[in-house]
Amino acid sequence: MDRLETQIESKKELEQLNVLIVESSESDALIIGELLSMSIDYNYEIYHVISLSEAEEILNESDIDIILVNLFLPDSFGIHTFNDLFRAFPDIPFIILTEMEDDVVGKNAVQKGAQDFLVKSDIDKDTLNRSIAYAIERKKTEDQLRKSEERYRELFVRSNDAIYISTTDGDFIDVNPAGLKLFGYDLDDIDYIKVNDLYIDDNDRHRLMEILEKNGEVSDYEVDLLKKDGNTVLHCMLSTIVIRDKQDQIIGYQGIIKDITEKRKAEEALIKSLRDLDQANKELKNLNATLEQKVEERTKQLLEEKETVENQNKEITESINYAKRIQASILPSLHKIREKLPDSFIYYAPKDIVSGDFYWYDSSRNKAFFAVIDCTGHGVPGAFMSIIGYTQLNEIVSDQKITDPGVILKELDKRVRIALNQNSAADFSSKDGMELGLIAVNFEQQKIEFAGAMRPLYFVKDDDLHIVKGDKYSIGGESRHKKSFKTHRIGFERGDCFYLFSDGYPDQFGGPRGKKFMTKNVGEMVKSMAHLPMKDQGNIVKNAMLNWMRDDEQVDDILIAGIKF
């Protein structure tokens, strides 16, 4: 085993990369080493071995940033060389070195997971450095996308709609079972198919990417896509969002594909029927008055067609209503909330397009339930958690008829831990959870019943501020302690005000010194405005936060709600 080291004093300030060259030709390895030493972008430390077994030994002992490997070695031959190394070290980017006549093997390796391949006779300094930089960045991008997706794998796999994640280059990172079934592919096909393989017209994808780059999302984008057999055309509706890295650069796309082939057929049938109806009306104008029998027969036919058109139109309308955005549909309307709680306000300001904060409402004959929930994270991850929380709260209160807030939170914790596999001792189990405050308004007894998971209840009574702290447990999360949530009961009278809020409001940075707003200021604010109607209080809460932030970036989702009796 040889080890080639290039230490150039003038490059000490450059980023260092450890490169493993697996090449049986000493002369080719020396040429590649010389080209690397000429780099002005990186300071390379080079390791050289001539066999697969020596490569595995180096990789087990050293931190290697990238591997340049010739597939034809003394102890391994062809694509098996890459497969063996990639299975053992999947987290390291690979560049395949090929001869002029075997670049097909290199392309095959790229399809199986390598980042690039280079024909040795064509390598120069710029080509080599550019390929290494591209391979490292592409590997990082793939890893970021995979880590984001794995946290919500269960929801992804069980969805009845086709869901996909892809890179900006058109490589599929993942497609859920519903998506594979829709287009006729198997799980093994995902490494070989490209996004472009599904498009009949490449211009459709270019237009979609232009909209995504401009707006960050697209809803109900209609396009014709192709199944694996190459003949079956599906009329589809896409709803897609961009995935960004920490530098706010677009690194991929995530979306839902809905098959609207039957809807399109219904629309075409509707158009045909309307044309037929128009033609029939023209014919009716020309009929002779003596042809009464023919008129009656034609009228009967028209009525039947009219009924068909009406039924088709109903199906189209139902299909369009189904396409409403999922997260927007789970938030209760203010009109519904104010049926039971007429003097109330909600200030809701998501940080991103979708939110990890949400509010929930339900009611029974003599009780109204309201909650402010803060899920782990914001944006897409938080939104997935909000769907879990919303669904479980509905089942607990509406289906199981549990009405005690403390018992509701205990049951919610149990369900979230099961949904996210948090009862497992495995390191990869999800650490996600949620914090919330939940009240049940008992109108007959004129009492507020409150339970909190890391969130308090503020209320103002007789001009005095009172704070009821929630329990020091979140819903879900890492804690394995046996959890119990206390239900607090507070009598209310006319004029009393109650407030629930997520931590996004007090934790927002701003003001003249760029500090957090703090819960102390929240308390002083609600105490000073409690004598006002809730509509005015909502405006005060909104304006206070906007004036506080000014030019500062919003750091989290913001949600605060108030109720006055």
Secondary structure, DSSP 8 states (H G I E B T S, - for coil): -B--B---GGGTTSEEEEEEEE-S-HHHHHHHHHHHHT-SSEEEEEEEESSHHHHHHHHHHS--SEEEEESEETTEETHHHHHHHHHH-TTS-EEEEE-GGGHHHHHHHHHTT-SEEEEGGG--HHHHHHHHHHHHHHHHHHHHHHHHHHTTHHHHHH-SSEEEEEETTSBEEEE-HHHHHHHT--GGGGGT-BGGGGBSSHHHHHHHHHHHHHHSEEEEEEEEEE-TTSS-EEEEEEEEEEEE-TTS-EEEEEEEEEE-HHHHHHHHHHHHHHHHHHHHHHHHHHS-TT-HHHHHHHHHHHHHHHHHHHHHHHHHHHHHHHTS-HHHHHS--HHHHHHH--SEEEEEE-SSSS-SEEEEEEE-SSEEEEEEEEESSSHHHHHHHHHHHHHHHHIIIIIS----HHHHHHHHHHHHHHHTTTTS--TTS---EEEEEEEEEETTTTEEEEEEEB--EEEEETTEEEEE--BS--EESS--S------EEEE--TT-EEEEE-TTTTT-EETTTTEE--HHHHHHHHHHHTTS-HHHHHHHHHHHHHHHHTTS---S-EEEEEEE-
